[in-house]
Amino acid sequence: MLPIEALRSTSARSPITFLRHATGVLILGAGLWVSQGAARAATTSTVVEAVQLPAWVERNGQRRPAEPGVQLRDNDKAITAGHSRMLLRMPDRSVIKLGEQTEFQIESLAVRQPQAAGPSELSATLRLVTGVFRYATDYTSKALGNKRELNLKMATATVGIRGTDFWSMTDAAHDAVCMFEGKVEVVRDAKPGIMLEKPGAFWVVFTGEAERPAGQATPDQLAKFIGQAEMQPGKGILLQGGRWRTVAGFMPSGAQANALRTNLQTAGYPADVVAKDGKFEVRINQLATREDAETVLTQLQANATLGVIDGRVALATR
């Protein structure tokens, strides 16, 4: 999480030039990560498009490892561990990025399309239980004229989203929101709403302290905010079309392989078992690069409770 001291400082030079540059770079980066799914037909579900392991999706109290292609329903949660990330694609093509140690829930989501060839209308209530959240409207959604009315609940405030790009976080110490593009309204209890409309506009409230006016984030703060939710190349990223795999074990019996698979899945790694040459291979597929696969293998071997002693990485054959 971002140090409290960094959040408290809001009196520096204007960050607008920095913000425009950084936002442009991130939009390009997002396109690279999600390009494999861009041609899919429209869906009424929010879909996991990329994961930096380990991470989970929770439904009805049951957790399963997160992986590309998993669809989230009402009341589902997306959960990341330390050093993990997750990228979600909403039905209107807008993007949600989750930072490490984050718990995020879709409380309700509905999509209407009054005319078959016309723009869609998305309404949703989202909850950031803890951690870091970034929301950005996709350029294709803007071009199609899609409309949205979203509310993001945090510990002490609700953020009204009306087509924008912004960052927020919540934990035991504070709630914070920073606006990158567009506008958001922050509402707390029965108090008047706080509009954030300028690029870099920043609001924070600390637990047990009086509320203060919104300020302006510094370039250093913006860099930290942006980096908290971005995928880290080579750090264990799964994405649709990823061709590398981590082989966690090659077992003589199906029972041994299934036990290892269960251990890995519980820990947030989407492992599968495949029969091969009379034995059973436990593998994690869809890793983006060799470096990502090697990072996952290192993570598994470092956790003695998982039971991964040997292992290797391999390029998947088509």
Beta strands, then each sheet from edge to edge (+ up, - down):
strand 1: 46-52
strand 2: 55-59
strand 3: 62-65
strand 4: 71-72
strand 5: 77-80
strand 6: 85-89
strand 7: 95-98
strand 8: 103-112
strand 9: 121-136
strand 10: 147-153
strand 11: 158-161
strand 12: 165-170
strand 13: 174-181
strand 14: 184-187
strand 15: 194-196
strand 16: 201-206
strand 17: 215-216
strand 18: 237-239
strand 19: 244-251
strand 20: 271-276
strand 21: 279-287
strand 22: 312-315
sheet 1: 3+ 2- 5+ 8- 9+ 7- 6+ 1- 4+
sheet 2: 3+ 2- 5+ 8- 9+ 7- 6+ 1- 18+
sheet 3: 3+ 2- 5+ 8- 9+ 10+ 11- 14+ 15-
sheet 4: 3+ 2- 5+ 8- 9+ 12- 13+ 16- 17+
sheet 5: 20+ 21- 19+ 22-
end
